[in-house]
Amino acid sequence: MQNPSQVLYAAGSLVLEDKPIPTLSPRDVLVRIAYVGVCGSDVHFWRHGGIGAKVDPTRGLVMGHEATGTIHSIGPDVSLVSLGDRVAIEPGVPCRHCTPCKAGTYNLCKAMRFAAAPGPPGSDGSLDVHGTLCKYFRVAEDFVYRIPDAVSLQEAVLVEPVSVAVHAVKLVDVRPGETVVVMGSGTIGLLCGAVARVFGAQRVVLVDVLERKLEFARGWLGCETWMPDLSATPEVNAEKMLETLGVDGVDAVIEASGAASSVETGIHVLRPGGKYVQTGMGKRKIEFPIATMSEKELMVRGCFRYGAGDYELAVSLLTKKLIDVKPLINSVSAFEDTVAAWEKTARGDGIKNLIRGVEE
């Protein structure tokens, strides 16, 4: 095979097959994939065939979007990287011409070509973008980031979720001395807590319904934790949390679970004038305490992937050892064992499971 690729055709249907080696435009690079991280979205695709838009079973889609590798070849006009450079891949390239792109919010570009993203139902496939679970992946030169020798290619896979956390913490405007509550202590929640601390948060509190996750959070981040009562209302849980923390309200909430009850609790624990950012993805419609939001004059924002400067900062945080992601990596599976890696994540085994690139 010249470019072995893991192609998903439908829920539960993954096929290892050959794909052509992509041709390069003048400013493209070809990355020889070293490692790919397993994201919760991969598991959702594997179990349900997509998120919103489904994979077209006649075309299939190469999966994977958290990836690192080495520069294998470059287009004639490439100047930012060289052959052999070790890089982290930002897996979405925008159109560069629309209003959001020109405003510097390219993550909101409607024509974004994001790795392992199917085109809309009924399309001709022109918007399908194959992902990084392959031997060779093509990307624009300014969407790969050199990784210093001090950071391994395994660790650098975490640059992608760290960038999500950087984006969220920027949006919620964490400031020195503040108390920040993170709802959900999965990969993104943990990293949001770590980035919030780097930004100067005095107290970081991680919330989850699983004690083993909270135990890891306490050990890795050295933060405070809190477990809600699943039989109680969000209002009661918020009251209990604030009583435990000994405060009347917290400065900022980063919601990283997507659970409706978690969203409500997050709104209720904020102080008047507090800040909230929705990072977790859950149901598309939920009941929301809008009166409380208005009465407290809360700043409430959405959060989608990452934008300008987020990847650079994420690489810097790992390079300077301000965030140590090694303890988050639990397993590395062979390329041929992709499904096993997805199932590990589906079962909640570990924080971050990796898939090794195609070996010679």
Phi, psi and omega in degrees: 000138179274327179217074179304135185217144176267110188250122177267128179254337179186174177305125178078007183237096179242133182234130173276116182216169182270141174234156176295150172288125184300144173274151187255135166282169186306327183249022176265158172232156175249122183256129172276109188293132178259312181215148176231131179274150176268125179252157177302330179294326176300317180297319180296318176298316182297320183277328189236355176085006178155176173231109189076259177292135180266154173295133177285119184293346177273341182251321185073167182213129174289128185270175175099135176216347175263108190209154172226166177178197179238149180289118183267320177205161185223153174288164186295337182257008181288131181228349187273335180224166182232165177303135178088350178299140174273128188222154164261145185255125167274115197273018178224125179246121183277177181286333180077357187242342184282174181299313177301319179299314181292335179276357180089007178250058188295341177295345179263005179298126181289341179260017178306133175255097187256136184303137179062038178246120179284152174291166180296152180306136178085358180284171179273006178093357184294338180266353175299136177231116179291149185266200192261000177279069184207177178279317183234130182234130179266138179205157178293145185301329182274008175243022166237151187227124180300140179250125179292161182300335182290346181246125180285161177293333174293310179301321185294341173302327182286354176301323181297304178294329175298324179295324174299315180295318177302314181298316181296316183292325174298314184296324181274358171057053178295133182237157181305136177091354185278160172259124184240129175254131177248118180271111183105127183238042167282197182305309183293318179300314178303314183289327174298318177298318180294317180292321178301321178294319177298325180283355173111007178301133181281320177235131175238125182238121176259138184240136176200165179264357180246122183297324181297327177290319179293323178298317177297317180301316179297318182288319184280315186261342183065034185257174171278154178225162178207139179246124180285161174269113184294343179269353183264161177284160176303323179297316180294317178298320179297318180297318179293321180296314181296324177297318178295319181283341180075032180226162177274341180181156181257162185282322186213145175234130172249110182272114187236021180247325184085355181286135184301317180295327178292321177299311181297315179301318180300319178295319184287335182276350181287145173286162172303134183081008182287178188234140185222137174227133180266106182256324180287148179252123179228221177296148182289335178227132178220167172282134187230135181282071187292329179295317177298318178302315182289316183296331179269354185052053181282151170264114184241126183228153170271170181213127183226108177058241187204159184225203187303126175086349185290318179294318179300317180293320179299316177299319180296319180297322178286320181297318182275004179060026175287335172229125180259108184267354182306315182296345181278342182274119186253331182203156175229115181259155175292155180306321181290345182255033182304314181299320179298321178294319177297319182292326175302313180294321179299325180279352183082021179281106177083178180267306181225120177255138182247158174239126179287144178293174181298129179266151179295000000 
